[in-house]
Amino acid sequence: MTSESEIQVVDRPEAGRFEALLDGRLAGVAEYRLAPGVITFVRTEVGPAFEGRGVGGRLAAGALDEARARGLSVRPRCPFINGFIRRHPEYADLVDPADSGDA
């Protein structure tokens, strides 16, 4: 497994996604739509060469941490982000109250 410190998560608002970079290479993306006060995660994907190395979890945590820092509610439409929140209840408070049944 890759060390979390080796995985960098960056926001690319012009592309509507967070990117996970490993050794400077694009390893995964979490696509989103932004509306006032709310970020909706619609798709997360990790490249096959990076699977099993903790990239998806680090990407999800980084994106959710950034949402928290910006004071955004989260709509987890992406199954990966939704599942991550279910497994990590410390992020449950971010879920938009209208979506409370989804995460």
CORUR-V962121 format. One record per residue. N is the residue number from 0. RES is the residue in one letter. SS is DSSP state (A for helix, B for strand, O for the rest). PSI is psi in whole degrees, 0 to 359 (NA if undefined). Layout:
# CORUR-V962121
n:res:ss:psi
N:RES:SS:PSI
N:RES:SS:PSI
This chain:
# CORUR-V962121
n:res:ss:psi
0:M:O:144
1:T:O:143
2:S:O:139
3:E:A:327
4:S:A:341
5:E:A:345
6:I:B:120
7:Q:B:132
8:V:B:125
9:V:B:146
10:D:B:133
11:R:B:77
12:P:O:330
13:E:O:336
14:A:O:353
15:G:O:41
16:R:B:155
17:F:B:144
18:E:B:140
19:A:B:125
20:L:B:133
21:L:B:119
22:D:O:37
23:G:O:359
24:R:B:142
25:L:B:118
26:A:B:335
27:G:B:163
28:V:B:149
29:A:B:105
30:E:B:146
31:Y:B:163
32:R:B:137
33:L:B:134
34:A:B:166
35:P:O:116
36:G:O:359
37:V:B:137
38:I:B:128
39:T:B:116
40:F:B:124
41:V:B:338
42:R:B:137
43:T:B:136
44:E:B:137
45:V:B:134
46:G:O:144
47:P:A:324
48:A:A:346
49:F:A:359
50:E:O:147
51:G:O:13
52:R:O:10
53:G:O:9
54:V:A:314
55:G:A:315
56:G:A:318
57:R:A:321
58:L:A:312
59:A:A:313
60:A:A:317
61:G:A:318
62:A:A:317
63:L:A:323
64:D:A:320
65:E:A:321
66:A:A:316
67:R:A:315
68:A:A:330
69:R:O:358
70:G:O:29
71:L:O:143
72:S:B:155
73:V:B:135
74:R:B:104
75:P:B:75
76:R:O:337
77:C:O:127
78:P:A:325
79:F:A:311
80:I:A:318
81:N:A:312
82:G:A:322
83:F:A:316
84:I:A:321
85:R:A:322
86:R:A:344
87:H:O:81
88:P:A:348
89:E:A:348
90:Y:A:355
91:A:A:329
92:D:A:345
93:L:A:338
94:V:B:130
95:D:O:129
96:P:A:331
97:A:A:343
98:D:A:14
99:S:O:337
100:G:O:349
101:D:O:338
102:A:O:NA
